[in-house]
Structure formats: C-alpha cells, structure tokens
Amino acid sequence: MRILSLCLVTLFSASVVLAHHTLTAVAPVVSGIVIDGDLSDWPDNVLTLPIARSRFGAAADSVDDLQAWFRVAHDPDSSRLYVAVEMVDDSPVVSDTATAWNASDACEIFLDFEHGDRTSGCIQHVLYGRHHEVFTQGDVNDDSTAGIVSRAYRDGRHVFEWRFDLGQMAGVEEPPGPGDVIGFDVSIGDRDADESFTWMAWGDGIGKLGAPSRRGDLALLPAQGGGRITGRVAWSHEGQGVPPRRVQIQSDQGWLRAAVDADGVFDLLLPPGSYEVATQDLRIGRTGRRATTIEVSSGSAVKVPDLIVDPVQDKGILVGELFDHLGPEDPGAAVLIAHEGKLLHEGGYGLADVEHAIPNTPRTRFRLASVSKQFTALAVMQLVEAGRIDLDVPLITYLPDYPRASE
C-alpha cells in the first residue's frame, strides 16, 4: 500500500527554539553577505532554528558533543538564497576525499522549487568533509556551480555557509522571489574519532530527496517583512478526540501546511498577501473541510476565525479519498478496517496486476516478500520463550540441510 504522509511545517521565535507545532521557516531580505565561513556579516534579525531531530546513529553524549542550528535569508536583487549552519562538535572529523555520507562531518541542504504535493523534484547539495556534490532526484549531477559553500571550524564549532544562485539552478525557469514558498530542509552529520556517527535534520524523516512530505516549507519575505497569523481548529462537540492536526494555507504564490498544537492552535509568520486558511485532517475528509480568507500585511497580527469541524462517520469515504488520485493504470491496495472485532470498511483500489489490468479486491493476495521476516523473528522468539530452541547453538542443530548452516 502507498502510505501518504502529510508535510508538517516549525514555529519560531527570535532566538533558538525547539519545534513547537509547525515547521515553517522564513527568509528575510539581506545584502552584502560574503561566503567565507564568518557569520559576522549576517544581520541580527535573521531567525535561528534548531536542527534537533535525530534520525540515524548514536545519540549525542552532551551539548558539547553535538547540537546544531541554522539561519536562512535571501537577496531578491541577485536571486540568491543564503543558509548558515552551525554545529557544536567536540570531535571533528573532516576528510579531504570523503564521499560516503557517514564517513565525515557533513551538511546537506534540500531545495524543492516545484513545491508539489505528492510528487516534486528536489535538489540536494551535500558537503561530505570537504567534498561538495549535488544530487537531483537521486541522480548525481556534477555541476555544483549554482551553489557554493565555505566551512570553518573554530572554538569547538563547525560553520557551513552556503549561497545558492537560484537563477542558475537546474529546472528553475523563474527564480522564486518575495512572497514565494519553496520546499526546504537541512541536515547535519557528525562523525567522531571513535567512529560513531549521528545524522540530524530540521524536519522529520529520512530520504528527503524523493519525499516532499519529509521536507519543510520556506517562505521568502519581502524587504518590509511579513505579518503573523494565529487561529484555532476545534471539533463541534467535546469528547471527539485530538483536534484536527493541521491547516493548509494557500495563496496565489504558493502554499504551506501548518500543524496545530494539542489545543488546536496555530501561529506563524507569512509574507503579505491574500490567503485561504483551510482545515486538513484525514478524519474530516473533503466534505468536512472548513476554510476562511484573510489578508496579511507587513507588521500585522491577524486573528483567523475559529474553524469548527466534525469527523466523518463513514470510514469508507475517508479511505476512498486517500486513493482517488489513482489513475486507471496505477497499482493500488486492498484495505480492511476493523475495530474491536467489528468490520468498518473493506475495499480494493487500483490494480493488483498492471500488465493484465486486474483490479484489487478485498480478497486480493499480496506477496509478503521481506515483510515475512518480522513474522519469522516473532515465531522464533516465541519458541525461545517456550524453551524449545536455543539461540546460542549453531543453526545446523535445527536445520541440518540448510546451506552453510554450521557457520
């Protein structure tokens, strides 16, 4: 089954903060920044956001071992985007030739100019040690001239300072400018002398190059700045569970998705313009969607009217909406939903056999392939718990005909 993830976006303040309930960055207008690894020419009003979601490797021993944050700004006159990444690291490992992603201290920037919903191209600039490389949808692109980076290490801290010439970047016909929203993310890799490695990112998830839902949103502000909006999403009646989890904010120049907190509240900064703010949650479906239109101006504080919604009771409608983007030749899934022994919904979506145009049904059988490993592991451990097998004896004890079982 294709699992659809919804992109989350980060609340910020004027200092380093932990992600609260959104994952959106804003880039103010700057000029005169020189890419030299020295951040003293960055303005003080550029917001700093943490890189704190650890998704691979060893956990940091302390704040001296690893912590990281970033800033982002843009110069619309030259169509340049600037990113400054700082990483505290008490055991630097910087190689001249390292191209393996986990063999050296590293920094990665992800830029998505299409900013699509389910599919969207992405450019990934990486600095592995001192090796700068570019990937586009997973394919190596040797032309890295559209992005330059300078790194420095002093006083226990790495600095990665990036500049991207948006007009030169592959696939960008019109460079994004003030008011536009692009997909964006940043990650760091920390290789220590003891050969341990930790990978952390701003947004959730790994595999960001091919997954729009694992990248955040970056709004480019005009010179006069943006305005803040706040609002609330709530159920029409109490006792209906956690409030809807996100809202979608749409303008003529782009969109972003903002998650809400446990009380249903959202709060973020936007470029000036007209916006539609709409609820988005699988439990309410499209029929339960609520929306309102607002105007945002520089320096304004806009209170969005409460968005009151009801959950859809027919789960079949919600499942159908998940798969209604499938075309007549697309593979799909068989779905069954049950709760406490009661069947709530079953159905087939898309094709089970694309070559012969055989549709999926609730009775379609799928090859488990490697998914069977977890069932095998559970069965083996149940036998161990029952005392029927011993994990410390050679495999040949139980499977004498298994190839190389005695090794």
N, C-alpha and C positions, 0 to 999 in steps of 0.2 A: 504494500500500500504506500502511496505517496503521502508523506506526512507534511502538512502545511504548517509552517511556523509564522508567527506574526512578529514583525520587526518592532523592537522596543526602542524607545528613544530617551538623556540623563539630565536631571535638574542640576543647576549650578548656582554658585554664588560668586562673589568677587575674590574668594580665596579657594585654596584646595579643599574640596568637599568629597565625601563619599556619595556614590549614586543614591539618589533618594527615590524618585518614582518616574523619571523619564530618562531618555538617553539621546539628547539633542545637544549639539554644540553650535555656537555662533562664532562667526569670524568677523571682527570689526575691521575697518579700513585702516591701513598703515602705509607708511612710505619710509624709504631710507634704510631698510634692513639689509645688512651685509651678511652673507653666508660664510661665517668664519668660526663657528663654534663658540662665539662670545655673545651672550644674550643681553648685554648691557644696552644695546640699541633697541630693544623691544619696549614698547610703551607699557606703563604700569596698569593700564585699564584692560589689558587682554586677559580674559578669564583663564584660570588654570583648572584642569580637570584631571582626576586620578586615573591611572592605569592600574587597576586593582583586581581584575577578575582573573584568578589563576586557573588555567585550564589544562596545564600539562606539566609533569615533572614534580620535583621536590618542593615542598613548602618552604618559604623563606624562614631562616632562623631568627631574624630580628629585623628591625627597620634599618639597621646598618648593613645587613646582608642584602636587602632588596626592597626598594619602593620606587615608584615611578609616577610621573605626571606629564601632561602636555599642554601646549597652548597652540592656537591656530588663528591666523589673520590673513587678510588678502589686500592686494593693491589693484583696484579695478582699472587704473590708468595703464598699467603694464600687463594686466590679466595674469597676475602671479598670485599663487597661494603659498603661504609660509606656515611651516609646522616646526615647533620647538619641543623636543622631548628630552626630559631629564630623568636619569636613573641612578639612584644611590646603589653602590655596589662595592663591597669591601674586598672583593677578589676578582679583579678584572682579568678577562682572557680575550685578547684581541689578536687575531691571526691575520697575516697578510694575504693568505690564499684560501681561507675557509669559505667553501661554498655550501657545505652541509648546514642546514638550518639550525642544528643544535650543537655545533662544534665551536661556537664562539659567541661572545656577547653580540646582540643583534637588535635591529629595529626594523619594523615593517609598517608601511603606510598603504592603505587601501582607498582608492578613489573610484567612485561609480557615478559617471556623468549622465548615464541614461536614467538612473534612479527609478528603475521599473519596480513592479510589484512582485510577481512570481519569478520573472527572469530579467536579468540585467547584466550587461557587461561590466567588467571591473579591471582596473589596472593596479598591480601590486608592485610597489618599489621596495626593495629589501636592501639592507646593509648587513651582510654577514661578516663580522670582523671588519676588514677594510674593503670588502668585495661588494660592489654595488651592482645589482641586477634587477631586471624588470620582467614581470610575468603578466600575461594578458590571458584571462580565462584558462590559466594553467599552462599555456604555451610560452616558451622562452622568447623574449623579444630583446635583442641585443642593443637596441637603440635606447640608451638611457639619458640622452642629452636633454630631454624635456624636464628632467628632474635632477637637481644636484644636491649633494649633502656634504656637510662638514661635521666631523666628530671630534670631540675633545674629552680628555679625562683629567680631572684635577680635583684634589681635596675629596677623594672617595666618590666622585660623581661623574657619570658619563653625560655628555651633552650631544644630542643629534639634532642638527639644524638643517631643515630641508627647505628647498624652494622649487616650486613646480610652475613651469610656463604653460598655462592652460591652453593657450592658442596653438601650441606645438604638439600637444598630446594626441596620440592616435585616437581617431574616432570622434574627436570634438570639432564639429563644424562651426558652432558658435560658442566661444568660451563662456562659461557661467559668469554672471556678474551680480551686482547688488540685487537682493530680493530673491535670487535663485536658491534652490535647495538641492544638494547632491548627497549621494551615499558616501559615507566616510568611516574609517576605523583606523586604529593604530595599535600596535602590539610591540612588546619588547621580549628579548630572550636573554637570560642571564646564565652564562656558563662560568662555573667556578673552578678553581685549581684542583679541587677534589673530584672533578669530572661530573659533578651534579649539574642539572640543568632545569631551569624553570621558565615557562612561557606564560606571559600575562597579557591581557588585552583590555582595551577600554570597554568594548561591548561583549555580550555573551557569545559563546560558541566558538568553534574552530572551523577550519575550511572556509574562511570568509571570501576567498577569491570567487568561488562558484555559488555562493548562497547570499542573496540580498537580505534575507531575514536575519543574518548574523552581522550585519553592518548597521551602524547608527546613521543619523542624519546630521548634515552640516548646513546651516543657513548662513548665507553671505549677507551681512548687514550693509546698508548704505553709510555714507560718511556721517549723517546725522543720527545714526543709531537706530534702535528698534523700540518696541513697546512690549510691555508684559501683559499676559492674559492669565486669568485664573477662572476656574469653574468647577462644577461638581456634577457627577453622574450618580444616579441612585435608582433603586427599584421603587416601584409604585407602592409596594407593601413591605413591611418588615418581615424578617424571617425567610427571605428568599436567597440567602447566601451572600458570598463575597460580591461586592458591586462589580459591574462591568469593568474590564481591566484596562481599556484604552479608548482613546478618541483619535479620529483621523482629522487632520487639519489641512484643508485644500485651498489653494489659490490659483490664479492663472499662471503663476510661475513655478508651481511645484506643490508637493505635499510632504507631510511628515506624520508620524504616528507618535502620540504621547500616551504613556501609561499613566494610570491614576493610582493613588495610594489606597490604603485599606479603608479610608473613609470616602473614597470615590472622588478625591480632589486632584486636579491637575493645575500646574503652574509653570509657565515657560515664557521665554523671550522670543519675539518674532520680528522680522522685517516689517516695515509699514506696508499696508495694503488691505484688501478685502479678503476675508476668509470664510469658508464654511467649516464649522466645527460639528462633527457628527460622531455618534456613538459607534463603537465597533467591538463586538463580542460575539463569539460563536453561539452563546446561549440565547441571544435575542434575534439572530438572523437578520435578513434584509427587511422582512416585514415589520420588525420591531424597531428599526433604525429611527433615531431622532436626530435632528440637525437644526442648527441656527446659524445665522450670518452675522459677522461682526466686522467692524472697521478698526484697524490698528494704525496709530500714528506714532512718530518718534517721541519717546518720553512718556507715552500714555500708559495708563493702567486700566485695562478693560476687564469688567466682570461679565463672564459669559452666563446667560440664564441657565438655571438648572436643567439638565437633560434627564427626564424621568422615563424609565423603560420597564417593560415586562418581559419575563422569559417566555420563549416559545415552548408550548407543551408537547407538540408533535415532533419527536426527535427525528423522524424521517425527513421532515422539511429541512432540518439543520444539516443532516448528512447529505441530502441532495444538493444543497448549496455548496458544500465542500467540493463536489465532483462536477458541478455543472459547467466548469470550464473545459472539460474533456471533449475533444473532437471525435468524429466517427471512427477514426483510425488510431485512437490513443489507447494504450494499456491502462488498466484501472485496478479495481479491487473488489473483493466481496466483504461486506460489512454485516456484523451482527452485534446488536447492543442488548444486553440483558442486565437486570438489576434485581438482586435478591430472588433469583430463580424465575423472574418474570421477563418474557421476551418483549422488548420495547420496539425493536425495529430490525429488519433484515432486508438486504437488497444487494444486487450486483451492479457495478458501474464500470463502464469502459470495456475493453476487450481482454479476454483471457488468452487468446491466440491471435496476434496481429496478422500473421501470414494468411490464416484461413478465416479471418473476420469472425471468430467465435466469441460471443459476449460472455462476460462474467455473470454468474448467477449466485444466489446464496449457497448453492451446493458445489461451487467450483472448488477443485482441489489444487493447492499450490505446492510446488516442490519446496521443502523446508531448507535444503542446502545447509549452509553453515549455521543456520538458526538451531539446527538439531544439536549442536554442541552443548548448549546450555541445559537441554533436557538430559543428555548423556551425563554431564557433570553432576546434575542433581541426583540421577539414579545411582551413580557410583557412590556419592557421599551418603546416600540412604543405606546402601549396602555396607559401607564402612561403619555407620552408626549402629547398624544391626549386628555388627561383628562378623559378617560373612566374608569380607575381604580385607586385606591389609595393604595400605598404600605404600608400605616400605619394602615390599618384596618385588622381584622382577615381574614384568608383565607376562613373561612366559609361564609363570605359575598358573595363570588362569586362561591364557590364550596361547597354547603351545604351538599352534600353526601360524600365528601372526608373524609377518616378516620382521626380522631383526628384533624380535620381542625380548631377547636376552640382553640387549644393550641398555 
